[in-house]
Amino acid sequence: MSTRSRAVLLSAVVAAAALTLSACGSGGTSGGGGNTNFVTGNNGIDTVAKGHRAAAPDLSGKTIDGKTLDVADYKGKVVVVNIWGSWCSPCRAEGPNFAKVSKEYATRGVQFVGINTRDTSTTPAVNFEKEQGITYPSLYDPTGKLMLRFKKGTLNPQLIPTTLVIDRDGKLAARALQALSEDDLVKMIKPVLAEK
């Protein structure tokens, strides 16, 4: 293995470890100092004004049921991305809220997508979705590779669960680093959905 390959592998392991150590928390901090262009609201939801948003990274791959999915195919819709694991208690708490809101907004131009992470097989993930009544697709990301595609200083996921709202142009508009109530989830979606 070359030195460069080792360095890349080490960087990925360190980033995954950082995610692991901070995972499954109910709180979090905003994305750090510097000119990030986002504001943390008092409900723990970070938002970025239209015109200052970063593009969402490539979020594509196999789903927990073995299909292929590319979030970019939903451009033109508001996309709600929920990063979760079947092992995560806050994810279990918010699951019914996501199931209900995703059904209510399905005909309003909103697409929900899950990213299942750190489950060692798809079996617990599939069972989780059945128990929670979740009918939207979830990408299977056991090692957190998809989360590492987000650029530092953007609305990147830092905890499990994390919820992101991607606007119709494929840009990151809002993020929550905590489990969401039904009301808070709707509060994240409505302003982005109202944009022209």
Backbone as JSON, one array per atom type, in Angstrom:
{
  "sequence": "MSTRSRAVLLSAVVAAAALTLSACGSGGTSGGGGNTNFVTGNNGIDTVAKGHRAAAPDLSGKTIDGKTLDVADYKGKVVVVNIWGSWCSPCRAEGPNFAKVSKEYATRGVQFVGINTRDTSTTPAVNFEKEQGITYPSLYDPTGKLMLRFKKGTLNPQLIPTTLVIDRDGKLAARALQALSEDDLVKMIKPVLAEK",
  "N": [[0.85, -1.18, 0.0], [0.61, 2.19, -0.87], [2.11, 5.24, 0.45], [0.44, 7.45, 0.12], [-2.06, 6.18, -0.2], [-2.31, 5.05, 2.34], [-2.47, 7.39, 3.85], [-4.89, 8.51, 2.93], [-6.66, 6.47, 3.68], [-6.25, 6.54, 6.48], [-7.2, 9.13, 7.04], [-9.92, 8.79, 6.4], [-10.62, 6.88, 8.33], [-10.18, 8.33, 10.69], [-12.08, 10.39, 10.37], [-14.44, 8.85, 10.35], [-14.29, 7.81, 12.91], [-14.58, 10.12, 14.41], [-17.22, 10.77, 13.76], [-18.44, 8.54, 14.88], [-17.86, 8.84, 17.62], [-19.33, 11.1, 18.19], [-21.82, 10.32, 17.64], [-25.35, 9.62, 17.67], [-26.35, 11.49, 19.46], [-28.35, 13.89, 21.21], [-28.07, 16.52, 20.85], [-25.97, 19.22, 19.76], [-23.49, 21.24, 18.11], [-23.29, 24.29, 16.26], [-21.91, 24.56, 12.94], [-19.22, 25.43, 13.55], [-16.64, 28.02, 13.54], [-15.78, 30.89, 11.47], [-16.6, 31.97, 8.09], [-19.34, 30.67, 7.42], [-21.84, 31.09, 6.43], [-24.21, 30.18, 7.52], [-26.95, 30.14, 9.86], [-27.77, 29.38, 13.18], [-30.81, 28.53, 14.44], [-32.96, 29.08, 17.34], [-34.16, 26.71, 17.81], [-32.38, 24.78, 17.23], [-31.98, 24.34, 14.53], [-30.12, 24.75, 11.68], [-29.85, 27.15, 9.12], [-29.47, 28.28, 5.72], [-29.37, 31.13, 3.74], [-30.99, 31.58, 0.6], [-29.0, 31.66, -2.3], [-26.62, 31.66, -0.98], [-26.01, 29.09, -0.54], [-24.42, 25.86, -0.39], [-23.74, 23.32, -2.81], [-25.32, 20.14, -2.63], [-23.56, 17.12, -1.93], [-22.65, 14.25, -4.02], [-25.02, 11.9, -3.53], [-25.56, 8.87, -3.75], [-26.19, 5.42, -4.53], [-26.62, 2.03, -3.38], [-29.77, 1.01, -2.07], [-31.32, 0.09, 1.09], [-32.91, -2.0, 0.39], [-31.69, -3.05, -1.82], [-31.95, -1.71, -4.27], [-31.01, 0.81, -6.75], [-30.2, 4.17, -6.14], [-30.2, 7.67, -6.71], [-29.9, 10.73, -5.35], [-29.75, 13.1, -6.77], [-31.48, 12.73, -8.88], [-33.86, 13.71, -8.0], [-33.89, 16.41, -8.37], [-35.43, 19.57, -8.59], [-37.39, 19.0, -6.87], [-38.07, 19.48, -3.37], [-35.89, 18.02, -1.15], [-35.77, 15.93, 1.62], [-33.41, 14.71, 3.69], [-32.7, 12.17, 5.85], [-30.47, 11.04, 8.18], [-29.76, 8.07, 9.7], [-29.78, 5.3, 12.08], [-30.58, 1.93, 12.88], [-29.95, 1.23, 15.44], [-30.04, 3.49, 16.96], [-31.39, 5.36, 19.5], [-32.62, 8.07, 19.53], [-33.28, 8.15, 16.82], [-35.23, 6.22, 16.63], [-37.17, 7.48, 18.14], [-37.87, 9.67, 16.54], [-38.74, 8.5, 14.21], [-41.59, 7.8, 13.68], [-42.57, 10.39, 13.24], [-41.27, 11.18, 10.9], [-42.28, 9.27, 9.14], [-45.02, 10.0, 9.07], [-44.99, 12.78, 8.22], [-43.66, 12.55, 5.78], [-45.52, 11.21, 4.22], [-47.63, 13.05, 4.23], [-46.53, 15.17, 2.78], [-45.87, 14.16, 0.32], [-47.29, 14.62, -2.06], [-46.78, 17.24, -2.51], [-44.46, 18.05, -3.73], [-42.23, 17.24, -2.29], [-39.63, 15.1, -1.48], [-38.64, 12.43, 0.5], [-35.67, 10.94, 1.73], [-33.78, 8.42, 3.18], [-30.65, 7.87, 4.89], [-29.12, 5.16, 5.85], [-26.9, 4.32, 8.38], [-24.02, 2.7, 9.8], [-25.24, 0.28, 10.46], [-24.61, -3.12, 10.47], [-25.65, -4.91, 8.69], [-28.3, -5.08, 6.26], [-30.63, -6.06, 7.3], [-31.51, -5.26, 10.04], [-32.05, -2.61, 9.42], [-34.07, -2.69, 7.44], [-36.08, -3.9, 8.98], [-36.41, -1.9, 10.94], [-37.51, 0.22, 9.38], [-39.94, -0.98, 8.63], [-41.18, -1.32, 11.16], [-41.41, 1.37, 11.9], [-43.05, 2.42, 9.97], [-42.07, 3.61, 7.7], [-41.92, 4.53, 4.37], [-40.44, 5.65, 2.34], [-37.38, 5.61, 0.31], [-34.17, 4.39, 1.5], [-30.75, 4.97, 1.44], [-28.03, 2.7, 1.78], [-25.43, 2.92, 3.91], [-23.12, 1.74, 5.46], [-20.53, 2.33, 6.44], [-20.32, 5.07, 6.57], [-19.45, 6.53, 4.35], [-20.91, 8.19, 2.58], [-21.55, 10.36, 4.21], [-19.07, 11.51, 4.55], [-18.69, 12.84, 2.21], [-19.65, 15.41, 2.32], [-18.7, 18.8, 2.29], [-16.46, 20.44, 4.55], [-17.56, 23.08, 6.64], [-19.95, 23.42, 5.42], [-23.46, 22.64, 5.57], [-23.0, 20.07, 6.95], [-23.44, 16.62, 7.98], [-23.14, 15.81, 11.42], [-23.84, 14.37, 13.58], [-25.74, 11.46, 14.61], [-29.09, 11.17, 14.92], [-29.14, 13.12, 11.87], [-30.77, 15.63, 10.04], [-31.32, 16.87, 6.83], [-32.26, 19.47, 4.58], [-32.66, 19.77, 1.21], [-32.71, 22.11, -1.35], [-34.77, 22.92, -4.29], [-32.91, 23.31, -6.26], [-30.87, 21.6, -5.7], [-29.27, 22.3, -3.54], [-27.9, 22.73, -0.22], [-30.06, 23.64, 2.25], [-31.05, 23.59, 4.91], [-30.42, 22.24, 8.22], [-30.65, 19.88, 10.85], [-29.28, 18.78, 13.85], [-30.27, 16.79, 15.54], [-32.86, 14.73, 17.03], [-36.08, 15.09, 15.6], [-39.21, 16.66, 16.24], [-42.54, 16.3, 14.96], [-43.58, 18.88, 14.38], [-41.2, 20.48, 14.29], [-39.9, 19.32, 12.12], [-41.66, 19.94, 10.02], [-41.41, 22.72, 10.15], [-38.84, 23.01, 9.17], [-39.14, 22.24, 6.51], [-41.19, 23.82, 5.3], [-40.35, 26.66, 4.74], [-38.45, 26.29, 2.69], [-39.88, 24.94, 0.78], [-41.66, 26.94, 0.11], [-40.15, 28.68, -1.39], [-39.53, 30.33, -4.5]],
  "CA": [[0.0, 0.0, 0.0], [1.43, 3.4, -0.95], [1.98, 6.21, 1.54], [-0.74, 8.25, -0.15], [-3.22, 5.35, 0.11], [-2.4, 4.96, 3.81], [-2.92, 8.69, 4.36], [-6.31, 8.62, 2.61], [-7.35, 5.52, 4.55], [-6.19, 7.07, 7.85], [-8.12, 10.27, 7.11], [-11.29, 8.26, 6.42], [-10.83, 6.23, 9.63], [-10.29, 9.4, 11.7], [-13.38, 11.05, 10.19], [-15.47, 7.91, 10.8], [-14.21, 7.74, 14.37], [-15.18, 11.35, 14.94], [-18.67, 10.61, 13.65], [-18.83, 7.52, 15.84], [-17.8, 9.39, 18.97], [-20.37, 12.1, 18.38], [-23.07, 9.77, 17.11], [-26.54, 9.31, 18.45], [-26.57, 12.48, 20.49], [-29.59, 14.64, 21.0], [-27.76, 17.94, 20.67], [-24.85, 19.45, 18.87], [-23.1, 22.63, 17.97], [-23.35, 24.71, 14.86], [-20.76, 24.1, 12.18], [-17.93, 26.04, 13.83], [-16.42, 29.43, 13.24], [-15.5, 31.23, 10.09], [-17.71, 32.45, 7.28], [-20.06, 29.5, 6.94], [-23.09, 31.56, 5.83], [-25.44, 29.64, 8.08], [-27.4, 30.66, 11.14], [-28.46, 28.39, 13.99], [-32.0, 29.04, 15.11], [-33.04, 28.66, 18.74], [-34.68, 25.33, 17.87], [-31.3, 23.88, 16.81], [-31.99, 24.12, 13.08], [-29.26, 25.66, 10.93], [-30.39, 27.48, 7.8], [-28.65, 29.1, 4.84], [-30.19, 31.94, 2.83], [-30.88, 31.27, -0.83], [-27.92, 32.44, -2.89], [-25.39, 31.4, -0.21], [-26.02, 27.66, -0.23], [-23.49, 24.95, -1.06], [-24.38, 22.19, -3.49], [-25.28, 18.86, -1.93], [-22.64, 16.2, -2.6], [-23.22, 13.06, -4.65], [-25.63, 10.97, -2.59], [-26.09, 7.81, -4.59], [-25.71, 4.08, -4.2], [-27.64, 0.99, -3.18], [-30.68, 1.21, -0.95], [-31.35, -1.06, 2.01], [-33.6, -3.11, -0.27], [-30.91, -3.5, -2.97], [-32.16, -0.93, -5.49], [-30.07, 1.9, -6.95], [-30.83, 5.48, -5.91], [-29.37, 8.87, -6.81], [-30.68, 11.87, -4.87], [-29.76, 14.12, -7.84], [-32.65, 12.48, -9.73], [-35.0, 14.44, -7.44], [-33.73, 17.85, -8.58], [-36.72, 20.14, -8.91], [-38.19, 18.77, -5.67], [-37.4, 19.68, -2.08], [-35.52, 16.68, -0.67], [-35.46, 15.83, 3.04], [-32.51, 13.59, 3.9], [-32.57, 11.82, 7.26], [-29.38, 10.09, 8.42], [-30.24, 7.32, 10.85], [-29.36, 3.92, 12.28], [-31.59, 1.19, 13.64], [-29.4, 1.13, 16.79], [-30.04, 4.84, 17.53], [-32.65, 5.66, 20.22], [-33.3, 9.25, 19.01], [-33.83, 7.83, 15.5], [-36.49, 5.5, 16.9], [-38.13, 8.46, 18.65], [-38.35, 10.55, 15.47], [-39.2, 7.71, 13.07], [-43.01, 7.98, 13.34], [-42.76, 11.75, 12.74], [-40.84, 11.19, 9.5], [-43.25, 8.46, 8.38], [-46.25, 10.78, 8.89], [-44.77, 13.99, 7.43], [-43.3, 12.18, 4.4], [-46.77, 10.88, 3.51], [-48.41, 14.29, 4.08], [-45.89, 16.08, 1.81], [-45.51, 13.42, -0.9], [-47.93, 15.22, -3.25], [-46.48, 18.68, -2.52], [-43.14, 18.31, -4.3], [-41.2, 16.93, -1.31], [-39.18, 13.7, -1.49], [-37.83, 12.03, 1.64], [-34.68, 9.89, 1.49], [-32.98, 8.1, 4.36], [-29.32, 7.29, 4.74], [-28.9, 4.26, 6.98], [-25.47, 4.19, 8.62], [-23.46, 1.91, 10.9], [-25.86, -1.03, 10.62], [-23.68, -4.06, 9.83], [-26.36, -5.56, 7.58], [-29.54, -4.35, 5.94], [-31.77, -6.67, 8.0], [-32.09, -4.4, 11.08], [-32.53, -1.38, 8.78], [-35.37, -3.01, 6.83], [-37.01, -4.1, 10.09], [-36.64, -0.57, 11.52], [-38.45, 0.95, 8.52], [-41.26, -1.62, 8.75], [-41.72, -0.98, 12.48], [-41.68, 2.81, 11.96], [-44.0, 2.8, 8.93], [-41.36, 4.45, 6.72], [-42.11, 3.98, 3.03], [-39.51, 6.25, 1.38], [-36.15, 4.82, 0.19], [-32.99, 4.73, 2.31], [-29.45, 4.49, 0.98], [-27.31, 1.89, 2.76], [-24.09, 3.51, 4.05], [-22.68, 1.19, 6.74], [-19.26, 2.89, 6.92], [-20.36, 6.54, 6.62], [-18.78, 7.14, 3.19], [-21.72, 9.27, 2.03], [-21.44, 11.52, 5.09], [-17.76, 12.12, 4.35], [-18.7, 13.61, 0.96], [-20.04, 16.79, 2.6], [-17.54, 19.66, 2.53], [-16.37, 21.12, 5.83], [-18.06, 24.45, 6.56], [-21.31, 23.42, 4.87], [-24.41, 21.99, 6.48], [-22.63, 18.66, 6.92], [-23.92, 15.83, 9.12], [-22.14, 15.66, 12.47], [-24.41, 13.46, 14.58], [-26.82, 10.58, 14.17], [-29.59, 11.51, 13.59], [-29.04, 14.44, 11.25], [-31.74, 15.83, 8.96], [-30.94, 17.94, 5.9], [-33.24, 19.82, 3.55], [-32.01, 20.19, -0.02], [-33.69, 22.88, -2.11], [-35.1, 22.42, -5.63], [-31.72, 23.42, -7.11], [-29.86, 20.66, -5.25], [-28.37, 22.95, -2.59], [-28.2, 22.5, 1.19], [-30.81, 24.78, 2.78], [-31.29, 23.52, 6.35], [-29.89, 21.05, 8.89], [-30.89, 19.68, 12.28], [-28.39, 17.77, 14.42], [-31.01, 16.23, 16.68], [-34.14, 14.12, 16.68], [-37.06, 16.14, 15.32], [-40.65, 16.47, 16.42], [-43.29, 16.53, 13.72], [-43.64, 20.33, 14.16], [-39.9, 21.0, 13.87], [-39.64, 18.82, 10.77], [-42.47, 20.76, 9.11], [-40.8, 24.06, 10.16], [-37.65, 22.96, 8.29], [-39.54, 22.03, 5.12], [-42.09, 24.85, 4.74], [-39.73, 27.81, 4.09], [-37.76, 25.88, 1.46], [-40.96, 24.61, -0.15], [-42.3, 28.2, -0.3], [-39.27, 29.44, -2.28], [-39.86, 30.29, -5.94]],
  "C": [[0.89, 1.24, 0.0], [1.19, 4.31, 0.25], [0.72, 7.05, 1.36], [-2.02, 7.47, 0.19], [-3.42, 5.22, 1.61], [-2.94, 6.26, 4.39], [-4.41, 8.89, 4.11], [-7.13, 7.7, 3.51], [-7.39, 6.03, 5.99], [-7.14, 8.24, 8.02], [-9.57, 9.79, 7.2], [-11.6, 7.62, 7.77], [-11.01, 7.27, 10.72], [-11.64, 10.09, 11.59], [-14.51, 10.15, 10.67], [-15.47, 7.8, 12.32], [-14.83, 8.97, 15.01], [-16.7, 11.29, 14.88], [-19.18, 9.61, 14.69], [-18.88, 8.08, 17.25], [-18.91, 10.39, 19.23], [-21.75, 11.56, 18.03], [-24.14, 9.59, 18.17], [-26.69, 10.23, 19.64], [-27.84, 13.23, 20.21], [-29.32, 16.12, 20.81], [-26.64, 18.1, 19.68], [-24.54, 20.92, 18.83], [-23.26, 23.01, 16.52], [-22.01, 24.4, 14.23], [-19.47, 24.85, 12.39], [-17.83, 27.47, 13.38], [-16.18, 29.66, 11.77], [-16.76, 31.66, 9.36], [-18.44, 31.27, 6.66], [-21.38, 29.86, 6.26], [-24.33, 30.9, 6.39], [-25.67, 30.12, 9.49], [-28.11, 29.55, 11.89], [-29.63, 29.06, 14.69], [-32.06, 28.52, 16.54], [-33.66, 27.28, 18.89], [-33.64, 24.33, 17.39], [-31.27, 23.57, 15.34], [-31.14, 25.19, 12.42], [-29.89, 25.91, 9.57], [-29.39, 28.35, 7.03], [-29.58, 29.83, 3.89], [-29.94, 31.52, 1.39], [-29.82, 32.19, -1.43], [-26.59, 32.23, -2.17], [-25.2, 29.91, 0.08], [-24.97, 26.89, -1.03], [-24.28, 23.83, -1.72], [-24.28, 20.94, -2.62], [-24.29, 17.95, -2.67], [-23.39, 15.07, -3.3], [-23.72, 12.12, -3.56], [-26.31, 9.89, -3.42], [-25.5, 6.48, -4.16], [-26.86, 3.11, -4.1], [-28.49, 1.34, -1.97], [-30.66, -0.03, -0.06], [-32.1, -2.25, 1.42], [-32.95, -3.5, -1.61], [-31.13, -2.76, -4.27], [-31.08, 0.15, -5.6], [-30.82, 3.22, -6.82], [-29.8, 6.59, -6.06], [-30.25, 10.06, -6.43], [-30.76, 12.97, -5.92], [-30.94, 13.94, -8.79], [-33.89, 13.24, -9.24], [-34.86, 15.95, -7.59], [-35.04, 18.41, -9.11], [-37.72, 19.93, -7.78], [-37.39, 19.23, -4.46], [-37.14, 18.28, -1.54], [-35.14, 16.77, 0.81], [-34.64, 14.56, 3.21], [-32.36, 13.37, 5.4], [-31.51, 10.74, 7.4], [-29.66, 9.4, 9.74], [-29.58, 5.95, 10.94], [-30.4, 3.21, 13.11], [-31.21, 1.07, 15.11], [-29.57, 2.42, 17.59], [-31.39, 5.17, 18.17], [-33.35, 6.93, 19.73], [-33.91, 9.02, 17.62], [-35.16, 7.1, 15.64], [-37.57, 6.49, 17.35], [-38.71, 9.31, 17.52], [-38.95, 9.8, 14.29], [-40.66, 7.9, 12.71], [-43.31, 9.38, 12.78], [-42.38, 11.84, 11.25], [-41.8, 10.39, 8.62], [-44.49, 9.29, 8.06], [-46.03, 11.98, 7.96], [-44.42, 13.64, 5.98], [-44.54, 11.84, 3.59], [-47.59, 12.14, 3.25], [-47.86, 15.18, 2.97], [-45.54, 15.41, 0.49], [-46.1, 14.04, -2.16], [-47.65, 16.71, -3.37], [-45.09, 19.0, -3.06], [-42.01, 18.09, -3.31], [-40.9, 15.43, -1.37], [-38.32, 13.45, -0.26], [-36.89, 10.91, 1.21], [-33.95, 9.67, 2.81], [-31.58, 7.7, 3.96], [-29.09, 6.48, 6.01], [-27.39, 4.08, 7.16], [-25.18, 3.34, 9.85], [-24.28, 0.68, 11.28], [-25.0, -2.01, 9.84], [-24.32, -4.9, 8.74], [-27.64, -4.78, 7.36], [-30.74, -4.88, 6.72], [-32.34, -5.77, 9.11], [-32.65, -3.1, 10.5], [-33.92, -1.58, 8.16], [-36.43, -3.19, 7.92], [-37.39, -2.79, 10.76], [-37.69, 0.18, 10.7], [-39.85, 0.35, 8.58], [-41.93, -1.23, 10.06], [-42.17, 0.48, 12.55], [-42.73, 3.26, 10.94], [-43.38, 3.7, 7.86], [-41.44, 3.78, 5.35], [-41.18, 4.59, 1.99], [-38.19, 5.46, 1.37], [-35.05, 5.3, 1.13], [-31.74, 4.12, 1.67], [-28.78, 3.72, 2.12], [-25.86, 2.36, 2.78], [-23.46, 3.04, 5.37], [-21.41, 1.82, 7.29], [-19.23, 4.41, 6.95], [-19.69, 7.23, 5.45], [-19.58, 8.31, 2.62], [-21.61, 10.53, 2.89], [-20.12, 12.24, 4.91], [-17.69, 12.93, 3.06], [-19.09, 15.08, 1.16], [-18.8, 17.61, 2.91], [-17.63, 20.3, 3.92], [-16.85, 22.57, 5.65], [-19.42, 24.56, 5.89], [-22.23, 22.82, 5.92], [-24.15, 20.48, 6.43], [-23.17, 17.92, 8.13], [-22.8, 15.65, 10.13], [-22.59, 14.7, 13.56], [-25.39, 12.52, 13.9], [-27.91, 10.73, 15.22], [-29.21, 12.93, 13.17], [-30.11, 14.48, 10.16], [-31.29, 17.04, 8.15], [-32.1, 18.21, 4.96], [-32.45, 20.39, 2.37], [-33.05, 20.9, -0.87], [-33.87, 22.31, -3.52], [-33.92, 22.46, -6.59], [-30.6, 22.48, -6.68], [-28.87, 21.23, -4.26], [-28.86, 22.77, -1.16], [-28.8, 23.74, 1.83], [-30.95, 24.76, 4.29], [-30.75, 22.2, 6.9], [-30.31, 21.06, 10.35], [-30.0, 18.54, 12.75], [-29.02, 17.16, 15.67], [-32.25, 15.52, 16.16], [-35.18, 15.23, 16.55], [-38.48, 15.71, 15.67], [-41.3, 16.68, 15.05], [-43.32, 18.02, 13.38], [-42.31, 20.89, 13.66], [-39.53, 20.53, 12.46], [-40.4, 19.66, 9.74], [-41.89, 22.18, 9.02], [-39.53, 24.12, 9.3], [-38.05, 22.94, 6.83], [-40.25, 23.25, 4.54], [-41.38, 26.04, 4.1], [-39.05, 27.46, 2.77], [-38.8, 25.56, 0.39], [-41.61, 25.89, -0.7], [-41.44, 29.01, -1.26], [-39.68, 29.25, -3.74], [-38.61, 30.08, -6.75]]
}
